[in-house]
Amino acid sequence: MKFTKIAYLAVAGAVVLSGCAFHAQNVRLQPQVQYVDSNDGHELPVAIVVQDQRPTRDLGHRGNGAISAATITTNSDVAAVIKQAIGKGLTHRGFKVVGSTAAPHATLTIQLRALKTELHAGFWTGHQEANAAAEGIATNGTHTYENFYRVDSKQSKFWVPTAGQNSQYINGALSNLVGKIVNDEKLLSFLSSS
């Protein structure tokens, strides 16, 4: 009898905690990046182009790991958010961010390939992954520099993640991706080269 009550309470608790998984979630993208101040750019004008090339605009799905439930989306213009964050980073490094029609010294094109979070079920606990990836292509005259940037994070989860946790995971992955780009010393050196 005692085991039956415990099992009933466990099932009821799981249903209550996973109920929110069937409600869609909208995440506000707000990357928080640790910017480095320097004069590496010598006020050289750089244009930034961001292309959202993800296969789907979803940021993932809510669920308990065993089932994929409601969609996680955003009303934010993902390309614009990334462009602003990278522009801020390059400004901190001493570059002058300009439009592509202003005859820039160099152009940085970012092709976003992934930005998502997923929950995977385990026997006792599951884990939540957040992934972000982008191809960076910089051009300076006839020269080109390319680099692929990827961020993967994994965290153990016992319960279904809350909306706040999903938002935190996605923004964390985006922040780390932008940080990798704006702190790529080879990229910065290429953008400022003659």
Contact map, one row per residue, 1 for C-alpha under 8 A:
11111000000000000000000000000000000000000000000000000000000000000000000000000000000000000000000000000000000000000000000000000000000000000000000000000000000000000000000000000000000000000000000000
11111100000000000000000000000000000000000000000000000000000000000000000000000000000000000000000000000000000000000000000000000000000000000000000000000000000000000000000000000000000000000000000000
11111110000000000000000000000000000000000000000000000000000000000000000000000000000000000000000000000000000000000000000000000000000000000000000000000000000000000000000000000000000000000000000000
11111111000000000000000000000000000000000000000000000000000000000000000000000000000000000000000000000000000000000000000000000000000000000000000000000000000000000000000000000000000000000000000000
11111111100000000000000000000000000000000000000000000000000000000000000000000000000000000000000000000000000000000000000000000000000000000000000000000000000000000000000000000000000000000000000000
01111111110000000000000000000000000000000000000000000000000000000000000000000000000000000000000000000000000000000000000000000000000000000000000000000000000000000000000000000000000000000000000000
00111111111000000000000000000000000000000000000000000000000000000000000000000000000000000000000000000000000000000000000000000000000000000000000000000000000000000000000000000000000000000000000000
00011111111100000000000000000000000000000000000000000000000000000000000000000000000000000000000000000000000000000000000000000000000000000000000000000000000000000000000000000000000000000000000000
00001111111110000000000000000000000000000000000000000000000000000000000000000000000000000000000000000000000000000000000000000000000000000000000000000000000000000000000000000000000000000000000000
00000111111111000000000000000000000000000000000000000000000000000000000000000000000000000000000000000000000000000000000000000000000000000000000000000000000000000000000000000000000000000000000000
00000011111111100000000000000000000000000000000000000000000000000000000000000000000000000000000000000000000000000000000000000000000000000000000000000000000000000000000000000000000000000000000000
00000001111111110000000000000000000000000000000000000000000000000000000000000000000000000000000000000000000000000000000000000000000000000000000000000000000000000000000000000000000000000000000000
00000000111111111000000000000000000000000000000000000000000000000000000000000000000000000000000000000000000000000000000000000000000000000000000000000000000000000000000000000000000000000000000000
00000000011111111100000000000000000000000000000000000000000000000000000000000000000000000000000000000000000000000000000000000000000000000000000000000000000000000000000000000000000000000000000000
00000000001111111110000000000000000000000000000000000000000000000000000000000000000000000000000000000000000000000000000000000000000000000000000000000000000000000000000000000000000000000000000000
00000000000111111111000000000000000000000000000000000000000000000000000000000000000000000000000000000000000000000000000000000000000000000000000000000000000000000000000000000000000000000000000000
00000000000011111111000000000000000000000000000000000000000000000000000000000000000000000000000000000000000000000000000000000000000000000000000000000000000000110000000000000000000000000000000000
00000000000001111111110000000000000000000000000000000000000000110000000000000000000000000000000000000000000000000000000000000000000000000000000000000000000000010000000000000000000000000000000000
00000000000000111111111000000000000000000000000000000000000000000000000000000000000000000000000000000000000000000000000000000000000000000000000000000000000000000000000000000000000000000000000000
00000000000000011111111000000000000000000000000000000000000000000000000000000000000000000000000000000000000000000000000000000000000000000000000000000000000000000100000000000000000000000000000000
00000000000000000111111100000000000000000000000000000000000001110000110000000000000000000000000000000000000000000000000000000000000000000000000000000000000000010000000000000000000000000000000000
00000000000000000111111100000000000000000000000000000000000001100000110000000000000000000000000000000000000000000000000000000000000000000000000000000000000000000000000000000000000000000000000000
00000000000000000011111110000000000000000000000000000000000000000000011000000000000000000000000000000000000000000000000000000000000000000000000000000000000000000000000000000000000000000000000000
00000000000000000000111111000000000000000000000000000000000001000000011110000000000000000000000000000000000000000000000000000000000000000000000000000000000000000000000000000000000000000000000000
00000000000000000000001111100000000000000000000000000000000001000000011110000000000000000000000000000000000000000000000000000000000000000000000000000000000000000010000000000000000000000000000000
00000000000000000000000111110000000000000000000000000000000000000000000111100000000000000000000000000000000000000000000000000000000000000000000000000000000000000000000000000000000000000000000000
00000000000000000000000011111000000000000000000000000000000000000000000111100000000000000000000000000000000000000000000000000000000000000000000000000000000000000000001000000000000000000000000000
00000000000000000000000001111100000000000000000000000000000000000000000001110000000000000000000000000000000000000000000000000000000000000000000000000000000000000000001000000000000000000000000000
00000000000000000000000000111110000000000000000000000000000000000000000001010100100000000000000000000000000000000000000000000000000000000000000000000000000000000000001001100000000000000000000000
00000000000000000000000000011111000000000000000000000000000000000000000000000000100000000000000000000000000000000000000000000000000000000000000000000000000000000000000000100000000000000000000000
00000000000000000000000000001111100000000000000000000000000000000000000000000000000010000000000000000000000000000000000000000000000000000000000000000000000000000000000000110110010000000000000000
00000000000000000000000000000111110000000000000000000000000000000000000000000000000000000000000000000000000000000000000000000000000000000000000000000000000000000000000000110010000000000000000000
00000000000000000000000000000011111000000000000000000000000000000000000000000000000010000000000000000000000000000000000000000000000000000000000000000000000000000000000000000011011000000000000000
00000000000000000000000000000001111100000000000000000000000000000000000000000000000000000000000000000000000000000000000000000000000000000000000000000000000000000000000000000000001000000000000000
00000000000000000000000000000000111110000000000000000000000000000000000000000000000000001001000000000000000000000000000000000000000000000000000000000000000000000000000000000000001001000000000000
00000000000000000000000000000000011111000000000000000000000000000000000000000000000000001001100000000000000000000000000000000000000000000000000000000000000000000000000000000000000000100000000000
00000000000000000000000000000000001111100000000000000000000000000000000000000000000000000001110000000000000000000000000000000000000000000000000000000000000000000000000000000000000000000000000000
00000000000000000000000000000000000111111000000000000000000000000000000000000000000000000001110000000000000000000000000000000000000000000000000000000000000000000000000000000000000000000000000000
00000000000000000000000000000000000011111110000000000000000000000000000000000000000000000001111000000000000000000000000000000000000000000000000000000000000000000000000000000000000000000000000000
00000000000000000000000000000000000001111100000000000000000000000000000000000000000000000000111000000000000000000000000000000000000000000000000000000000000000000000000000000000000000000001100100
00000000000000000000000000000000000001111111000000000000000000000000000000000000000000000100111100000000000000000000000000000000000000000000000000000000000000000000000000000000000000000001001100
00000000000000000000000000000000000000111111000000000000000000000000000000000000000000000000011000000000000000000000000000000000000000000000000000000000000000000000000000000000000000000000000100
00000000000000000000000000000000000000101111100000000000000000000000000000000000000000000000011100000000000000000000000000000000000000000000000000000000000000000000000000000000000000000000000000
00000000000000000000000000000000000000001111110000000000000000000000000000000000000000000000011100000001100000000000000000000000000000000000000000000000000000000000000000000000000000000000000100
00000000000000000000000000000000000000000011111000000000000000000000000000000000000000000000001111000001110000000000000000000000000000000000000000000000000000000000000000000000000000000000000000
00000000000000000000000000000000000000000001111100000000000000000000000000000000000000000000001111100001111100000000000000000000000000000000000000000000000000000000000000000000000000000000001000
00000000000000000000000000000000000000000000111110000000000000000000000000000000000000000000000011110001011100000000000000000000000000000000000000000000000000000000000000000000000000000000000000
00000000000000000000000000000000000000000000011111000000000000000000000000000000001000100000000011110000001111000000000000000000000000000000000000000000000000000000000000000000000000000000000000
00000000000000000000000000000000000000000000001111100000000000000000000000000000001000000000000000010000001111000000000000000000000000000000000000000000000000000000000000000000000000000000000000
00000000000000000000000000000000000000000000000111110000000000000000000000000011011000000000000000000000000011110000000000000000000000000000000000000000000000000000000000000000000000000000000000
00000000000000000000000000000000000000000000000011111000000000000000000000000010000000000000000000000000000011110000000000000000000000000000000000000000000000000000000000000000000000000000000000
00000000000000000000000000000000000000000000000001111100000000000000000000000110000000000000000000000000000000111000000000000000000000000000000000000000000000000000000000000000000000000000000000
00000000000000000000000000000000000000000000000000111110000000000000000000000000000000000000000000000000000000111100000000000000000000000000000000000000000000000000000000000000000000000000000000
00000000000000000000000000000000000000000000000000011111100000000000000000000000000000000000000000000000000000011110000000000000000000000000000000000000000000000000000000000000000000000000000000
00000000000000000000000000000000000000000000000000001111100000000000000000000000000000000000000000000000000000001000000000000000000000000000000000000000000000000000000000000000000000000000000000
00000000000000000000000000000000000000000000000000000111110000000000000000000000000000000000000000000000000000000000000000000000000000000000000000000000000000000000000000000000000000000000000000
00000000000000000000000000000000000000000000000000000111111000000000000010000000000000000000000000000000000000000000000000000000000000000000000000000000000000000000000000000000000000000000000000
00000000000000000000000000000000000000000000000000000001111110000000001111000000000000000000000000000000000000000001000000000000000000000000000000000000000000000000000000000000000000000000000000
00000000000000000000000000000000000000000000000000000000111110000000001111000000000000000000000000000000000000000011100000000000000000000000000000000000000000000000000001000000000000000000000000
00000000000000000000000000000000000000000000000000000000011111000000001110000000000000000000000000000000000000000001110000000000000000000000000000000000000000000000000000000000000000000000000000
00000000000000000000000000000000000000000000000000000000011111100001111100000000000000000000000000000000000000000000110000000000000000000000000000000000000000000000000000000000000000000000000000
00000000000000000000110110000000000000000000000000000000000111110001111100000000000000000000000000000000000000000000011000000000000000000000000000000000000000001000000000000000000000000000000000
00000000000000000100110000000000000000000000000000000000000011111111110000000000000000000000000000000000000000000000001000000000000000000000000000000000000000010000000000000000000000000000000000
00000000000000000100100000000000000000000000000000000000000001111111000000000000000000000000000000000000000000000000001110000000000000000000000000000000000000110000000000000000000000000000000000
00000000000000000000000000000000000000000000000000000000000000111111000000000000000000000000000000000000000000000000011111000100000000000000000000000000000000000000000000000000000000000000000000
00000000000000000000000000000000000000000000000000000000000000111111000000000000000000000000000000000000000000000000000110000000000000000000000000000000000000000000000000000000000000000000000000
00000000000000000000000000000000000000000000000000000000000000111111100000000000000000000000000000000000000000000000000000000000000000000000000000000000000000000000000000000000000000000000000000
00000000000000000000000000000000000000000000000000000000000011111111110000000000000000000000000000000000000000000000000000000000000000000000000000000000000000000000000000000000000000000000000000
00000000000000000000110000000000000000000000000000000000000011100011111000000000000000000000000000000000000000000000000000000000000000000000000000000000000000000000000000000000000000000000000000
00000000000000000000111110000000000000000000000000000000000011100001111100000000000000000000000000000000000000000000000000000000000000000000000000000000000000000000000000000000000000000000000000
00000000000000000000001110000000000000000000000000000000011111000000111110000000000000000000000000000000000000000000000000000000000000000000000000000000000000000000000000000000000000000000000000
00000000000000000000000111100000000000000000000000000000011111000000011111000000000000000000000000000000000000000000000000000000000000000000000000000000000000000000000000000000000000000000000000
00000000000000000000000111100000000000000000000000000000111100000000001111100000000000000000000000000000000000000000000000000000000000000000000000000000000000000000000000000000000000000000000000
00000000000000000000000001111000000000000000000000000000011000000000000111111000000000000000000000000000000000000000000000000000000000000000000000000000000000000000000000000000000000000000000000
00000000000000000000000001110000000000000000000000000000000000000000000011111000000000000000000000000000000000000000000000000000000000000000000000000000000000000000000000000000000000000000000000
00000000000000000000000000011000000000000000000000000000000000000000000001111100100000000000000000000000000000000000000000000000000000000000000000000000000000000000000000000000000000000000000000
00000000000000000000000000000000000000000000000000000000000000000000000001111111100000000000000000000000000000000000000000000000000000000000000000000000000000000000000000000000000000000000000000
00000000000000000000000000001000000000000000000000010000000000000000000000011111110000000000000000000000000000000000000000000000000000000000000000000000000000000000000000000000000000000000000000
00000000000000000000000000000000000000000000000001110000000000000000000000001111111000000000000000000000000000010000000000000000000000000000000000000000000000000000000000000000000000000000000000
00000000000000000000000000000000000000000000000001000000000000000000000000001111111100000000000000000000000000000000000000000000000000000000000000000000000000000000000000000000000000000000000000
00000000000000000000000000001100000000000000000000000000000000000000000000011111111110000000000000000000000000000000000000000000000000000000000000000000000000000000000000000000000000000000000000
00000000000000000000000000000000000000000000000001000000000000000000000000000111111111000000000000000000000000000000000000000000000000000000000000000000000000000000000000000000010000000000000000
00000000000000000000000000000000000000000000000111000000000000000000000000000011111111100000000000000000000000000000000000000000000000000000000000000000000000000000000000000000000000000000000000
00000000000000000000000000000000000000000000000000000000000000000000000000000001111111110000000000000000000000000000000000000000000000000000000000000000000000000000000000000000000000000000000000
00000000000000000000000000000010100000000000000000000000000000000000000000000000111111111000000000000000000000000000000000000000000000000000000000000000000000000000000000000000010000000000000000
00000000000000000000000000000000000000000000000000000000000000000000000000000000011111111100000000000000000000000000000000000000000000000000000000000000000000000000000000000000010011000000000000
00000000000000000000000000000000000000000000000100000000000000000000000000000000001111111110000010000000000000000000000000000000000000000000000000000000000000000000000000000000000000000000000000
00000000000000000000000000000000000000000000000000000000000000000000000000000000000111111111000000000000000000000000000000000000000000000000000000000000000000000000000000000000000000000000000000
00000000000000000000000000000000001100000000000000000000000000000000000000000000000011111111100000000000000000000000000000000000000000000000000000000000000000000000000000000000000001000000000000
00000000000000000000000000000000000000001000000000000000000000000000000000000000000001111111111110000000000000000000000000000000000000000000000000000000000000000000000000000000000001000000000000
00000000000000000000000000000000000000000000000000000000000000000000000000000000000000111111111110000000000000000000000000000000000000000000000000000000000000000000000000000000000000000000000000
00000000000000000000000000000000001111100000000000000000000000000000000000000000000000011111111000000000000000000000000000000000000000000000000000000000000000000000000000000000000000000000000000
00000000000000000000000000000000000111111000000000000000000000000000000000000000000000001111111000000000000000000000000000000000000000000000000000000000000000000000000000000000000000000000000000
00000000000000000000000000000000000011111111000000000000000000000000000000000000000000000111111100000000000000000000000000000000000000000000000000000000000000000000000000000000000000000000000000
00000000000000000000000000000000000000111111110000000000000000000000000000000000000000000111111110000000000000000000000000000000000000000000000000000000000000000000000000000000000000000000000000
00000000000000000000000000000000000000001011110000000000000000000000000000000000000000000110011111000000000000000000000000000000000000000000000000000000000000000000000000000000000000000000000000
00000000000000000000000000000000000000000000111100000000000000000000000000000000000000100110001111100000000000000000000000000000000000000000000000000000000000000000000000000000000000000000000000
00000000000000000000000000000000000000000000111100000000000000000000000000000000000000000000000111110101000000000000000000000000000000000000000000000000000000000000000000000000000000000000000000
00000000000000000000000000000000000000000000011100000000000000000000000000000000000000000000000011111101000000000000000000000000000000000000000000000000000000000000000000000000000000000000000000
00000000000000000000000000000000000000000000001110000000000000000000000000000000000000000000000001111111001000000000000000000000000000000000000000000000000000000000000000000000000000000000000000
00000000000000000000000000000000000000000000000000000000000000000000000000000000000000000000000000111111000000000000000000000000000000000000000000000000000000000000000000000000000000000000000000
00000000000000000000000000000000000000000000000000000000000000000000000000000000000000000000000001111111000000000000000000000000000000000000000000000000000000000000000000000000000000000000000000
00000000000000000000000000000000000000000000000000000000000000000000000000000000000000000000000000011111100000000000000000000000000000000000000000000000000000000000000000000000000000000000000000
00000000000000000000000000000000000000000001111000000000000000000000000000000000000000000000000001111111111000000000000000000000000000000000000000000000000000000000000000000000000000000000000000
00000000000000000000000000000000000000000001110000000000000000000000000000000000000000000000000000000011111000000000000000000000000000000001100000000000000000000000000000000000000000000000001000
00000000000000000000000000000000000000000000111000000000000000000000000000000000000000000000000000000001111100000000000000000000000000000111100000000000000000000000000000000000000000000000001100
00000000000000000000000000000000000000000000011110000000000000000000000000000000000000000000000000010001111110000000000000000000000000000111000000000000000000000000000000000000000000000000001000
00000000000000000000000000000000000000000000011110000000000000000000000000000000000000000000000000000000011111000000000000000000000000011110000000000000000000000000000000000000000000000000000000
00000000000000000000000000000000000000000000000111100000000000000000000000000000000000000000000000000000001111100000000000000000000000011100000000000000000000000000000000000000000000000000000000
00000000000000000000000000000000000000000000000111100000000000000000000000000000000000000000000000000000000111110000000000000000000001111000000000000000000000000000000000000000000000000000000000
00000000000000000000000000000000000000000000000001111000000000000000000000000000000000000000000000000000000011111000000000000000000001110000000000000000000000000000000000000000000000000000000000
00000000000000000000000000000000000000000000000001111100000000000000000000000010000000000000000000000000000001111110000000000000000011100000000000000000000000000000000000000000000000000000000000
00000000000000000000000000000000000000000000000000011110000000000000000000000000000000000000000000000000000000111110000000000000000111100000000000000000000000000000000000000000000000000000000000
00000000000000000000000000000000000000000000000000001100000000000000000000000000000000000000000000000000000000011111000000000000001111000000000000000000000000000000000000000000000000000000000000
00000000000000000000000000000000000000000000000000000100001000000000000000000000000000000000000000000000000000011111100000000000011110000000000000000000000000000000000001001100000000000000000000
00000000000000000000000000000000000000000000000000000000011100000000000000000000000000000000000000000000000000000111110000000000011100000000000000000000000000000000000001000000000000000000000000
00000000000000000000000000000000000000000000000000000000001110000000000000000000000000000000000000000000000000000011111000000001111000000000000000000000000000000000010011000000000000000000000000
00000000000000000000000000000000000000000000000000000000000111001000000000000000000000000000000000000000000000000001111100000001110000000000000000000000000000000000000000000000000000000000000000
00000000000000000000000000000000000000000000000000000000000001111000000000000000000000000000000000000000000000000000111110000111100000000000000000000000000000000000000000000000000000000000000000
00000000000000000000000000000000000000000000000000000000000000011100000000000000000000000000000000000000000000000000011111000111100000000000000000000000000000000000000000000000000000000000000000
00000000000000000000000000000000000000000000000000000000000000011100000000000000000000000000000000000000000000000000001111101110000000000000000000000000000000000000000000000000000000000000000000
00000000000000000000000000000000000000000000000000000000000000001000000000000000000000000000000000000000000000000000000111111110000000000000000000000000000000000000000000000000000000000000000000
00000000000000000000000000000000000000000000000000000000000000000000000000000000000000000000000000000000000000000000000011111100000000000000000000000000000000000000000000000000000000000000000000
00000000000000000000000000000000000000000000000000000000000000000000000000000000000000000000000000000000000000000000000001111100000000000000000000000000000001000000000000000000000000000000000000
00000000000000000000000000000000000000000000000000000000000000000000000000000000000000000000000000000000000000000000000011111110000000000000000000000000000111100000000000000000000000000000000000
00000000000000000000000000000000000000000000000000000000000000001000000000000000000000000000000000000000000000000000001111111111000000000000000000000000000111000000000000000000000000000000000000
00000000000000000000000000000000000000000000000000000000000000000000000000000000000000000000000000000000000000000000001111001111100000000000000000000000011111000000000000000000000000000000000000
00000000000000000000000000000000000000000000000000000000000000000000000000000000000000000000000000000000000000000000111100000111110000000000000000000000011110000000000000000000000000000000000000
00000000000000000000000000000000000000000000000000000000000000000000000000000000000000000000000000000000000000000000111100000011111000000000000000000001111000000000000010000000000000000000000000
00000000000000000000000000000000000000000000000000000000000000000000000000000000000000000000000000000000000000000011110000000001111100000000000000000011110000000000000011001000000000000000000000
00000000000000000000000000000000000000000000000000000000000000000000000000000000000000000000000000000000000000000111100000000000111110000000000000000111100000000000000001001000000000000000000000
00000000000000000000000000000000000000000000000000000000000000000000000000000000000000000000000000000000000000001111000000000000011111000000000000000111000000000000000000001100100000000000000000
00000000000000000000000000000000000000000000000000000000000000000000000000000000000000000000000000000000000000011110000000000000001111100000000000011110000000000000000000000000100000000000000000
00000000000000000000000000000000000000000000000000000000000000000000000000000000000000000000000000000000000001111100000000000000000111110000000000011100000000000000000000000000100000000000000000
00000000000000000000000000000000000000000000000000000000000000000000000000000000000000000000000000000000000001111000000000000000000011111000000001111000000000000000000000000000000000000000000000
00000000000000000000000000000000000000000000000000000000000000000000000000000000000000000000000000000000000111100000000000000000000001111100000011111000000000000000000000000000000010000000000000
00000000000000000000000000000000000000000000000000000000000000000000000000000000000000000000000000000000000111000000000000000000000000111110000111100000000000000000000000000000000000000000000000
00000000000000000000000000000000000000000000000000000000000000000000000000000000000000000000000000000000011110000000000000000000000000011111000111000000000000000000000000000000000000000010011000
00000000000000000000000000000000000000000000000000000000000000000000000000000000000000000000000000000000011100000000000000000000000000001111111110000000000000000000000000000000000000000000001000
00000000000000000000000000000000000000000000000000000000000000000000000000000000000000000000000000000000111000000000000000000000000000000111111100000000000000000000000000000000000000000000011010
00000000000000000000000000000000000000000000000000000000000000000000000000000000000000000000000000000000110000000000000000000000000000000011111000000000000000000000000000000000000000000000000000
00000000000000000000000000000000000000000000000000000000000000000000000000000000000000000000000000000000000000000000000000000000000000000011111100000000000000000000000000000000000000000000000000
00000000000000000000000000000000000000000000000000000000000000000000000000000000000000000000000000000000000000000000000000000000000000000011111110000000000000000000000000000000000000000000000000
00000000000000000000000000000000000000000000000000000000000000000000000000000000000000000000000000000000000000000000000000000000000000001111011111000000000000000000000000000000000000000000000000
00000000000000000000000000000000000000000000000000000000000000000000000000000000000000000000000000000000000000000000000000000000000000011110001111100000000000000000000000000000000000000010010000
00000000000000000000000000000000000000000000000000000000000000000000000000000000000000000000000000000000000000000000000000000000000000111100000111110000000000000000000000000000000000000000000000
00000000000000000000000000000000000000000000000000000000000000000000000000000000000000000000000000000000000000000000000000000000000000111000000011111000000000000000000000000000000000000000000000
00000000000000000000000000000000000000000000000000000000000000000000000000000000000000000000000000000000000000000000000000000000000011110000000001111100000000000000000000000000000000000000000000
00000000000000000000000000000000000000000000000000000000000000000000000000000000000000000000000000000000000000000000000000000000000011110000000000111110000000000000000000000000100110000000000000
00000000000000000000000000000000000000000000000000000000000000000000000000000000000000000000000000000000000000000000000000000000001111000000000000011111000000000000000000000000100000000000000000
00000000000000000000000000000000000000000000000000000000000000000000000000000000000000000000000000000000000000000000000000000000011110000000000000001111100000000000000000001001100000000000000000
00000000000000000000000000000000000000000000000000000000000000000000000000000000000000000000000000000000000000000000000000000000111100000000000000000111110000000000000000001000000000000000000000
00000000000000000000000000000000000000000000000000000000000000000000000000000000000000000000000000000000000000000000000000000000111000000000000000000011111000000000000000001000000000000000000000
00000000000000000000000000000000000000000000000000000000000000000000000000000000000000000000000000000000000000000000000000000011110000000000000000000001111100000000000000000000000000000000000000
00000000000000000000000000000000000000000000000000000000000000000000000000000000000000000000000000000000000000000000000000000011100000000000000000000000111110000000000000000000000000000000000000
00000000000000000000000000000000000000000000000000000000000000000000000000000000000000000000000000000000000000000000000000001111000000000000000000000000011111000000000000000000000000000000000000
00000000000000000000000000000000000000000000000000000000000000000000000000000000000000000000000000000000000000000000000000001111000000000000000000000000001111111000000000000000000000000000000000
00000000000000000000000000000000000000000000000000000000000000000000000000000000000000000000000000000000000000000000000000011110000000000000000000000000000111110000000000000000000000000000000000
00000000000000001000000000000000000000000000000000000000000000010000000000000000000000000000000000000000000000000000000000001000000000000000000000000000000011111000000000000000000000000000000000
00000000000000001100100000000000000000000000000000000000000000110000000000000000000000000000000000000000000000000000000000000000000000000000000000000000000011111100000000000000000000000000000000
00000000000000000000000000000000000000000000000000000000000001000000000000000000000000000000000000000000000000000000000000000000000000000000000000000000000010111111110000000000000000000000000000
00000000000000000001000000000000000000000000000000000000000000000000000000000000000000000000000000000000000000000000000000000000000000000000000000000000000000011111110000000000000000000000000000
00000000000000000000000010000000000000000000000000000000000000000000000000000000000000000000000000000000000000000000000000000000000000000000000000000000000000001111111000000000000000000000000000
00000000000000000000000000000000000000000000000000000000000000000000000000000000000000000000000000000000000000000000000000000000000000000000000000000000000000001111111100000000000000000000000000
00000000000000000000000000000000000000000000000000000000000000000000000000000000000000000000000000000000000000000000000000000000000000000000000000000000000000001111111110000000000000000000000000
00000000000000000000000000000000000000000000000000000000000000000000000000000000000000000000000000000000000000000000100000000000000000000000000000000000000000001111111111000000000000000000000000
00000000000000000000000000111000000000000000000000000000000000000000000000000000000000000000000000000000000000000000000000000000000000000000000000000000000000000011111111100000000000000000000000
00000000000000000000000000000000000000000000000000000000000000000000000000000000000000000000000000000000000000000000000000000000000000000000000000000000000000000001111111110000000000000000000000
00000000000000000000000000000000000000000000000000000000000000000000000000000000000000000000000000000000000000000000100000000000110000000000000000000000000000000000111111111000000000000000000000
00000000000000000000000000001000000000000000000000000000001000000000000000000000000000000000000000000000000000000011100000000000011000000000000000000000000000000000011111111100000000000000000000
00000000000000000000000000001111000000000000000000000000000000000000000000000000000000000000000000000000000000000000000000000000000000000000000000000000000000000000001111111110000000000000000000
00000000000000000000000000000011000000000000000000000000000000000000000000000000000000000000000000000000000000000000000000000000000000000000000000000000000000000000000111111111000000000000000000
00000000000000000000000000000000000000000000000000000000000000000000000000000000000000000000000000000000000000000010000000000000011100000000000000000011100000000000000011111111100000000000000000
00000000000000000000000000000010000000000000000000000000000000000000000000000000000000000000000000000000000000000010000000000000000100000000000000000000000000000000000001111111110000000000000000
00000000000000000000000000000011100000000000000000000000000000000000000000000000000000000000000000000000000000000000000000000000000000000000000000000000000000000000000000111111111000000000000000
00000000000000000000000000000000100000000000000000000000000000000000000000000000000000000000000000000000000000000000000000000000000000000000000000000010000000000000000000011111111100000000000000
00000000000000000000000000000000000000000000000000000000000000000000000000000000000000000000000000000000000000000000000000000000000111000000000000001110000000000000000000001111111110000000000000
00000000000000000000000000000010100000000000000000000000000000000000000000000000010011000000000000000000000000000000000000000000000000000000000000000000000000000000000000000111111111000000000000
00000000000000000000000000000000111000000000000000000000000000000000000000000000000000000000000000000000000000000000000000000000000000000000000000000000000000000000000000000011111111100000000000
00000000000000000000000000000000000000000000000000000000000000000000000000000000000000000000000000000000000000000000000000000000000000000000000000001000000000000000000000000001111111110000000000
00000000000000000000000000000000000000000000000000000000000000000000000000000000000001000000000000000000000000000000000000000000000000010000000000001000000000000000000000000000111111110010000000
00000000000000000000000000000000001000000000000000000000000000000000000000000000000001001100000000000000000000000000000000000000000000000000000000000000000000000000000000000000011111110001000000
00000000000000000000000000000000000100000000000000000000000000000000000000000000000000000000000000000000000000000000000000000000000000000000000000000000000000000000000000000000001111111001000000
00000000000000000000000000000000000000000000000000000000000000000000000000000000000000000000000000000000000000000000000000000000000000000000000000000000000000000000000000000000000111111111000000
00000000000000000000000000000000000000000000000000000000000000000000000000000000000000000000000000000000000000000000000000000000000000000000000000000000000000000000000000000000000000111111100000
00000000000000000000000000000000000000000000000000000000000000000000000000000000000000000000000000000000000000000000000000000000000000000000000000000000000000000000000000000000000000011111110000
00000000000000000000000000000000000000000000000000000000000000000000000000000000000000000000000000000000000000000000000000000000000000000100000010000000000000000000000000000000000010011111111000
00000000000000000000000000000000000000011000000000000000000000000000000000000000000000000000000000000000000000000000000000000000000000000000000000000000000000000000000000000000000001111111111100
00000000000000000000000000000000000000010000000000000000000000000000000000000000000000000000000000000000000000000000000000000000000000000000000000000000000000000000000000000000000000001111111110
00000000000000000000000000000000000000000000000000000000000000000000000000000000000000000000000000000000000000000000000000000000000000000101000010000000000000000000000000000000000000000111111110
00000000000000000000000000000000000000001000010000000000000000000000000000000000000000000000000000000000111000000000000000000000000000000111000000000000000000000000000000000000000000000011111110
00000000000000000000000000000000000000011101000000000000000000000000000000000000000000000000000000000000010000000000000000000000000000000000000000000000000000000000000000000000000000000001111111
00000000000000000000000000000000000000000000000000000000000000000000000000000000000000000000000000000000000000000000000000000000000000000001000000000000000000000000000000000000000000000000111111
00000000000000000000000000000000000000000000000000000000000000000000000000000000000000000000000000000000000000000000000000000000000000000000000000000000000000000000000000000000000000000000000111
